[in-house]
Amino acid sequence: MKINLHSILICPNCKYEKEEIMPTNSCAYFYECKNCKQILKPKKGDCCIFCSYGNMKCPSIQQNKKCC
């Protein structure tokens, strides 16, 4: 199974979209929006910002593994 490491993060505050590369060795718990500077944190029940605000889930979830 091919893992997609690119995800487009969409800020819930200003709707700004930015493509980012997801780390494969750790979860991303915080992200600062490049437009409005809001600090994004994962939603309750999600392991990282990519699972909450990205168009692709993180690599661990894509592989059906337990996330960080």
Phi, psi and omega in degrees: 000129180278131180262130178270121181263359179255134178219143176263115177274136180241116181292127179289342182277310186242356179070013177294139180246135180216126176282132179229157175264129182277139176289150179258349184246005179196165176266151176259107183271334182227148178208132177263122177301131181289344182263300186261354177071010176293140177272120179266139175234154180301146174289157180304128180095346177263151183272338185202174182293331179291323178290332181272319190235001182263162176276352174231139175288163182295160182306321180297315179292321177300329181268007182059036177254163174292133179277167183318000000 
